[in-house]
Amino acid sequence: MNLGLYIHIPFCHRRCTYCDFYLTTNLSLIDNFVDALIQEIKLYSLKYPGCTVDTVFFGGGTPSILTTNQFDKIIRSINNNFKILSSPEITIECNPEDILGDTSKFYDFKSIGANRISVGVQSFIDKELSFLTRLHNGSDAVKSLEISVSLFDNVSADLIYSFNGQELCDVKYNLNKFLELGLQHISAYTLILEKGTLLYKEYERKNLLKTVDSDNPQFYEFVNSILNSNGYNHYEVSNYAKNGFRSKHNLKYWDFDYYLGLGPSAHSFIGNNRFSNPKSLKQYTDKLSAGILPVETNDTLSATEHKNDYFISVLRCNGVNFAKYKQLFGSVFMEDFKIVAENILKLNLAVADNDSLKLNEKGFALADEITLGFLQ
């Protein structure tokens, strides 16, 4: 069995107001966390002996908070406990302030195996960064990406767009900066007000929620147009890549492949099971200290849930692969969903050949609505 490893590093210097990921700002807990993580890696290597790994993704939180020695311990543990395939993709998410604060750390990250960097830029405009409560400014964002591009051949960056007060010219400015820097991959997300976040609570307190339109199709089409015309392939609803630079790890989620999530709040998908760790660093470390895997939820998917999850995943990216569909579900896709498939093809929302059915640009913009037509 081949797996992608996702490793959640639950530490940040501070919480951004729009963020709903599990994290803590108590950095004194990092060493204990790393020890627990290494124990989790060992326990899973015993549970899934002989597994191979071809992608490792350090997400968070802010993984770049960790020191070189801490990363080295984790990567050594992965290498010692799993069979790593040749030329694995190893991604580290980082923030501009960490890159600028200690450039030598990123030389070290490369030396211990990291070959892909994903930078949480979000914007190059100071007023937007202030609104998003980021710690860096526009100049820092540029400098951090210049350093990243000089060190790594595969650099991705995040953009957040389509929020109150933003104009198309602001989005164009941000996109042009990305283009000037020559990034290989761009993730572009509309701002979502997630319940429980500080930003949601602030908008709720001011009764502004009904005025927020973070799903403006004009912005989405504008981003698509600029990136597509500059050589970026729109391969997933929110992701764009130069040829050969799609995120191999994230493709596991969207192609319905297996992945193992490590760290507090991390989720996994293996076989027809989805399981997750607690959103609590204490519960996570306590269980591992006792030699117990820190699984909080473990759901065995029914046949219907399995198929629904499949569509939710694949329609966001490469679409339905007919051979894989038959392998998974034992039937022919174009017979099972003949009417739904023919309808979206007639509406020019998808394209199909002998091997697959995939949403096109027009279909990506309506991916959530189209997916509902396949759910049972």
Backbone torsions as a table, in degrees:
resi	resn	phi	psi	omega
1	MET	NA	133.9	178.2
2	ASN	-104.7	138.2	-176.7
3	LEU	-128.7	153.5	161.2
4	GLY	-100.7	140.1	177.5
5	LEU	-103.1	125.6	170.7
6	TYR	-107.7	130.1	-178.8
7	ILE	-121.5	114.6	-177.1
8	HIS	-89.7	117.1	176.5
9	ILE	-98.6	103.9	-166.3
10	PRO	-89.7	45.5	-176.6
11	PHE	-130.5	138.8	174.3
12	CYS	-142.6	156.1	174.3
13	HIS	-65.7	-36.7	172.6
14	ARG	-160.4	164.1	-179.3
15	ARG	-89.9	127.4	173.4
16	CYS	-73.4	149.0	-171.3
17	THR	-66.3	-24.0	-177.1
18	TYR	-93.1	-6.0	-170.3
19	CYS	-84.1	132.6	176.3
20	ASP	-119.2	16.3	176.7
21	PHE	-78.4	153.6	178.1
22	TYR	-73.2	129.8	178.2
23	LEU	-161.8	166.9	172.9
24	THR	-136.2	153.0	176.6
25	THR	-100.8	6.9	178.7
26	ASN	-85.7	89.3	-173.8
27	LEU	-72.8	-11.3	178.5
28	SER	-69.0	-12.6	-177.8
29	LEU	-89.9	-0.8	-172.1
30	ILE	-62.7	-45.5	-176.9
31	ASP	-60.7	-43.1	177.9
32	ASN	-63.1	-38.6	177.8
33	PHE	-61.9	-45.8	-178.8
34	VAL	-60.5	-41.7	177.9
35	ASP	-61.5	-42.4	179.2
36	ALA	-66.5	-40.1	179.5
37	LEU	-61.4	-42.7	178.8
38	ILE	-63.4	-37.7	175.6
39	GLN	-64.7	-39.9	179.2
40	GLU	-64.4	-41.8	177.4
41	ILE	-58.1	-45.7	-179.7
42	LYS	-62.7	-44.5	-178.3
43	LEU	-64.4	-39.0	179.3
44	TYR	-72.7	-30.2	176.3
45	SER	-65.4	-29.8	176.3
46	LEU	-77.1	-33.8	179.9
47	LYS	-73.2	-36.6	-179.2
48	TYR	-121.0	67.8	-177.4
49	PRO	-65.5	142.7	177.3
50	GLY	82.3	2.1	179.0
51	CYS	-67.1	145.3	172.5
52	THR	-104.6	155.3	-179.7
53	VAL	-131.8	131.1	178.5
54	ASP	-122.9	-7.1	173.7
55	THR	-140.2	142.6	173.9
56	VAL	-132.7	126.9	-177.3
57	PHE	-125.6	116.2	175.2
58	PHE	-92.3	109.7	179.9
59	GLY	-119.2	-177.6	-176.9
60	GLY	-168.4	-155.3	19.5
61	GLY	57.3	-164.8	179.8
62	THR	-131.8	90.1	-178.5
63	PRO	-56.8	-30.7	-176.7
64	SER	-69.0	-4.7	172.1
65	ILE	-66.3	-31.8	-177.2
66	LEU	-64.1	150.4	176.2
67	THR	-80.0	166.1	176.6
68	THR	-58.5	-43.7	-179.1
69	ASN	-61.7	-38.7	179.5
70	GLN	-66.8	-43.0	176.4
71	PHE	-63.4	-41.0	-178.4
72	ASP	-61.3	-41.3	178.5
73	LYS	-62.0	-42.2	-178.1
74	ILE	-67.5	-47.5	-177.6
75	ILE	-66.3	-37.7	176.1
76	ARG	-61.8	-40.7	179.6
77	SER	-63.9	-41.9	177.6
78	ILE	-61.2	-46.0	-179.6
79	ASN	-64.6	-34.3	-178.2
80	ASN	-77.6	-21.2	-172.8
81	ASN	-113.2	-17.2	177.5
82	PHE	-127.4	156.1	174.3
83	LYS	-85.9	111.5	-178.3
84	ILE	-89.7	124.8	179.0
85	LEU	-69.9	162.7	-178.5
86	SER	-64.9	144.9	178.8
87	SER	52.8	54.9	178.0
88	PRO	-70.7	152.0	172.5
89	GLU	-89.9	119.9	179.7
90	ILE	-121.9	110.6	-174.1
91	THR	-107.3	138.2	172.7
92	ILE	-123.2	121.9	171.8
93	GLU	-76.8	141.3	-179.9
94	CYS	-149.4	163.6	177.6
95	ASN	-109.8	150.4	-178.0
96	PRO	-53.9	-38.8	-176.2
97	GLU	-65.2	-30.2	178.2
98	ASP	-74.5	-36.8	177.5
99	ILE	-63.3	-46.2	-178.2
100	LEU	-73.3	-28.3	-177.4
101	GLY	-72.2	-29.1	-179.0
102	ASP	-156.3	83.0	-177.7
103	THR	-61.5	-32.7	-177.8
104	SER	-61.1	-29.8	179.7
105	LYS	-59.1	-35.0	-175.8
106	PHE	-78.7	-26.5	168.4
107	TYR	-64.1	-40.6	-179.5
108	ASP	-67.7	-41.0	178.1
109	PHE	-56.1	-42.3	179.6
110	LYS	-65.7	-39.6	-176.6
111	SER	-67.9	-25.3	-179.3
112	ILE	-97.8	8.5	169.5
113	GLY	123.0	-15.5	179.2
114	ALA	-64.9	132.8	179.9
115	ASN	-130.2	7.2	177.7
116	ARG	-145.2	132.6	179.5
117	ILE	-118.8	135.3	176.0
118	SER	-119.9	114.4	-171.7
119	VAL	-101.6	127.7	179.4
120	GLY	-81.7	73.7	-177.6
121	VAL	-77.8	-53.9	179.5
122	GLN	71.9	-39.6	179.7
123	SER	-168.2	159.9	172.9
124	PHE	-109.7	4.9	-175.6
125	ILE	-102.8	124.1	-172.2
126	ASP	-59.3	-40.9	-178.0
127	LYS	-67.3	-32.7	177.4
128	GLU	-71.8	-41.0	177.8
129	LEU	-63.8	-36.3	176.9
130	SER	-65.8	-43.2	177.4
131	PHE	-60.3	-39.2	-179.6
132	LEU	-82.4	-0.6	180.0
133	THR	56.5	38.9	174.8
134	ARG	-79.2	154.0	-177.9
135	LEU	-84.8	-16.5	-178.6
136	HIS	-100.6	165.2	173.1
137	ASN	-111.5	-178.0	-176.2
138	GLY	-62.1	-40.4	179.1
139	SER	-63.9	-40.5	177.1
140	ASP	-61.4	-40.3	-179.3
141	ALA	-60.2	-45.2	179.6
142	VAL	-62.7	-49.2	-177.7
143	LYS	-61.1	-40.9	-178.1
144	SER	-65.6	-36.8	178.5
145	LEU	-73.7	-35.3	175.8
146	GLU	-60.1	-43.4	178.3
147	ILE	-64.5	-45.0	-178.5
148	SER	-60.1	-44.9	-178.6
149	VAL	-66.5	-31.6	179.6
150	SER	-73.0	-22.9	-175.9
151	LEU	-101.3	-31.4	-173.2
152	PHE	-123.4	144.9	178.2
153	ASP	-85.0	-10.1	-176.3
154	ASN	-133.3	99.2	-176.5
155	VAL	-123.2	130.5	175.9
156	SER	-117.5	155.7	175.0
157	ALA	-143.9	153.3	180.0
158	ASP	-99.6	142.9	173.0
159	LEU	-126.1	133.8	170.6
160	ILE	-110.3	131.8	-177.0
161	TYR	-144.2	173.1	178.2
162	SER	65.9	64.2	172.8
163	PHE	-134.3	169.1	-173.5
164	ASN	-50.7	130.7	176.1
165	GLY	88.0	-7.8	-179.0
166	GLN	-86.3	139.7	178.0
167	GLU	-110.3	162.4	178.3
168	LEU	-60.5	-32.2	179.1
169	CYS	-65.5	-30.4	176.7
170	ASP	-68.4	-42.7	178.4
171	VAL	-63.6	-41.2	179.1
172	LYS	-62.4	-41.5	178.9
173	TYR	-59.5	-46.6	-179.7
174	ASN	-63.3	-44.8	-178.9
175	LEU	-64.4	-40.4	179.2
176	ASN	-62.5	-35.6	176.8
177	LYS	-63.3	-43.9	177.4
178	PHE	-59.8	-43.5	-178.0
179	LEU	-65.3	-40.1	179.6
180	GLU	-62.3	-33.8	-176.0
181	LEU	-82.8	-12.0	173.8
182	GLY	70.5	40.7	179.7
183	LEU	-68.8	153.0	178.5
184	GLN	-87.8	-21.4	-172.9
185	HIS	-148.5	139.1	177.6
186	ILE	-134.2	129.2	172.3
187	SER	-106.4	120.8	-174.8
188	ALA	-119.9	113.8	-174.9
189	TYR	-118.1	138.2	169.6
190	THR	-75.8	146.7	-179.6
191	LEU	-68.1	127.1	178.1
192	ILE	-115.7	129.7	176.8
193	LEU	-85.5	96.9	-179.2
194	GLU	-83.3	132.6	177.8
195	LYS	-57.6	137.2	179.6
196	GLY	96.9	-17.4	178.7
197	THR	-77.5	160.6	179.0
198	LEU	-63.2	-36.1	-179.9
199	LEU	-67.2	-41.8	177.9
200	TYR	-60.7	-44.7	-178.7
201	LYS	-64.1	-37.4	178.7
202	GLU	-66.2	-44.3	178.8
203	TYR	-67.3	-36.4	178.4
204	GLU	-65.6	-41.7	-179.6
205	ARG	-62.4	-37.6	-179.3
206	LYS	-89.7	3.5	-179.5
207	ASN	56.6	43.3	-177.9
208	LEU	-106.2	0.2	-173.4
209	LEU	-59.8	-37.2	-176.9
210	LYS	-72.1	-15.0	-179.0
211	THR	-92.7	-6.0	-175.9
212	VAL	-86.2	124.3	176.4
213	ASP	-124.0	90.1	-176.8
214	SER	-96.4	12.6	-178.4
215	ASP	-128.3	46.4	-177.9
216	ASN	-76.0	115.6	-176.9
217	PRO	-62.4	-25.7	179.1
218	GLN	-62.8	-41.8	178.6
219	PHE	-65.9	-44.7	-178.8
220	TYR	-60.5	-46.6	179.7
221	GLU	-65.4	-35.5	179.5
222	PHE	-65.0	-46.1	178.5
223	VAL	-61.0	-45.9	178.7
224	ASN	-57.4	-47.0	-175.6
225	SER	-60.4	-47.5	-177.0
226	ILE	-67.4	-46.2	-176.6
227	LEU	-70.4	-41.8	178.5
228	ASN	-62.1	-39.3	-177.4
229	SER	-74.8	-9.4	178.8
230	ASN	-112.7	24.6	170.5
231	GLY	88.4	12.3	177.2
232	TYR	-98.1	126.7	178.5
233	ASN	-84.3	124.6	179.5
234	HIS	-82.2	87.1	-170.3
235	TYR	-95.1	-13.0	175.7
236	GLU	-147.1	157.8	-171.0
237	VAL	-45.2	-42.7	-175.2
238	SER	-116.0	14.0	-173.2
239	ASN	-130.8	141.8	-175.3
240	TYR	-135.6	138.3	-176.8
241	ALA	-145.0	147.0	167.8
242	LYS	-68.4	161.5	-179.8
243	ASN	-56.0	128.5	178.1
244	GLY	86.6	3.8	-174.5
245	PHE	-124.0	24.5	171.8
246	ARG	-63.8	150.1	178.7
247	SER	-72.5	108.7	-178.2
248	LYS	-64.3	-35.7	-180.0
249	HIS	-68.6	-50.0	-177.4
250	ASN	-66.1	-25.1	175.1
251	LEU	-62.2	-25.1	177.0
252	LYS	-63.0	-39.2	177.8
253	TYR	-65.6	-46.5	-172.0
254	TRP	-80.3	-20.6	176.9
255	ASP	-97.9	5.9	175.9
256	PHE	65.8	38.4	175.3
257	ASP	-95.3	171.6	-174.3
258	TYR	-84.7	143.7	175.3
259	TYR	-148.2	150.9	-179.6
260	LEU	-117.5	123.3	180.0
261	GLY	-99.2	129.1	-179.7
262	LEU	-119.2	147.2	-178.1
263	GLY	101.7	161.5	-178.7
264	PRO	-60.7	136.0	178.6
265	SER	76.8	-2.9	-177.5
266	ALA	-70.3	145.6	-179.7
267	HIS	-111.9	151.4	180.0
268	SER	-133.3	155.8	175.5
269	PHE	-141.5	111.6	179.7
270	ILE	-140.1	128.7	-176.6
271	GLY	65.8	-125.7	173.6
272	ASN	-113.9	30.7	179.4
273	ASN	-114.6	135.2	168.9
274	ARG	-116.3	127.8	-179.9
275	PHE	-140.8	158.1	-174.1
276	SER	-146.5	157.7	177.8
277	ASN	-92.7	160.0	-179.1
278	PRO	-67.8	148.9	174.3
279	LYS	-85.5	59.0	-178.8
280	SER	-156.5	118.8	178.9
281	LEU	-65.6	-36.5	-179.7
282	LYS	-65.5	-48.5	179.3
283	GLN	-61.2	-38.7	-179.7
284	TYR	-62.8	-52.4	-177.0
285	THR	-70.4	-35.1	-179.9
286	ASP	-62.9	-45.0	-179.2
287	LYS	-64.3	-42.2	-178.0
288	LEU	-70.5	-32.7	175.7
289	SER	-62.7	-28.7	178.7
290	ALA	-89.7	4.3	179.0
291	GLY	77.8	23.1	-177.3
292	ILE	-114.0	135.9	174.7
293	LEU	-64.3	134.7	-172.1
294	PRO	-85.8	50.3	-178.8
295	VAL	-83.5	125.1	-179.8
296	GLU	-99.4	-41.0	177.4
297	THR	-124.1	143.7	179.3
298	ASN	-147.5	104.5	-175.6
299	ASP	-113.2	124.8	172.1
300	THR	-89.4	118.7	-174.1
301	LEU	-73.0	136.3	170.6
302	SER	-70.6	169.9	179.6
303	ALA	-58.3	-41.2	-179.9
304	THR	-68.4	-43.9	179.0
305	GLU	-63.3	-38.5	179.4
306	HIS	-61.5	-45.9	-179.6
307	LYS	-68.6	-39.9	178.1
308	ASN	-61.8	-44.5	178.2
309	ASP	-61.0	-36.9	178.5
310	TYR	-59.2	-49.5	-178.5
311	PHE	-66.5	-40.4	178.6
312	ILE	-58.1	-34.6	-178.6
313	SER	-80.9	-56.9	-166.6
314	VAL	-73.6	-29.1	-177.7
315	LEU	-70.1	-13.7	176.8
316	ARG	-79.4	-10.5	-171.5
317	CYS	-141.4	-103.0	-172.9
318	ASN	-82.1	-4.3	175.8
319	GLY	80.3	-166.9	-176.1
320	VAL	-85.6	115.9	172.4
321	ASN	-88.0	118.4	-171.7
322	PHE	-61.8	-40.1	-179.2
323	ALA	-66.1	-43.5	-179.5
324	LYS	-67.6	-38.2	177.8
325	TYR	-58.3	-45.5	-179.5
326	LYS	-66.7	-37.3	178.0
327	GLN	-63.1	-40.8	-177.3
328	LEU	-76.1	-41.1	-168.0
329	PHE	-117.6	-5.3	173.8
330	GLY	72.7	18.2	179.7
331	SER	-143.0	175.6	-176.3
332	VAL	-97.3	123.0	-175.2
333	PHE	-56.6	-47.9	-174.7
334	MET	-71.3	-10.0	170.5
335	GLU	-91.1	-40.8	-179.5
336	ASP	-66.4	-37.1	-173.0
337	PHE	-128.6	39.3	-176.5
338	LYS	-55.7	-50.0	-174.7
339	ILE	-67.2	-47.0	-179.1
340	VAL	-62.7	-44.4	-178.7
341	ALA	-64.4	-44.7	-180.0
342	GLU	-63.4	-36.6	179.6
343	ASN	-64.0	-45.6	-178.2
344	ILE	-72.4	-27.1	175.5
345	LEU	-70.1	-41.3	178.5
346	LYS	-64.2	-33.5	179.9
347	LEU	-82.8	4.4	179.8
348	ASN	58.1	43.1	177.3
349	LEU	-104.6	-6.4	-176.7
350	ALA	-153.8	165.5	174.0
351	VAL	-128.0	151.6	-179.0
352	ALA	-141.7	149.0	171.9
353	ASP	-136.7	-160.2	-177.5
354	ASN	-71.5	-15.8	-173.8
355	ASP	-107.1	-28.4	-171.1
356	SER	-159.0	166.3	169.6
357	LEU	-124.7	128.7	-174.2
358	LYS	-137.9	140.0	175.4
359	LEU	-67.7	144.5	174.7
360	ASN	-96.4	-169.8	-178.6
361	GLU	-57.0	-44.8	179.6
362	LYS	-63.2	-38.0	179.8
363	GLY	-71.9	-37.0	177.7
364	PHE	-56.4	-38.2	-179.1
365	ALA	-65.2	-20.6	-179.2
366	LEU	-119.5	25.6	-171.9
367	ALA	-56.4	-43.3	-177.4
368	ASP	-63.8	-44.2	-179.6
369	GLU	-66.5	-40.6	179.8
370	ILE	-65.7	-40.9	-179.1
371	THR	-59.0	-37.2	-179.8
372	LEU	-56.5	-31.5	-179.5
373	GLY	-68.3	-16.5	-179.6
374	PHE	-100.8	-9.3	-176.0
375	LEU	-82.6	145.6	-176.8
376	GLN	-113.4	NA	NA
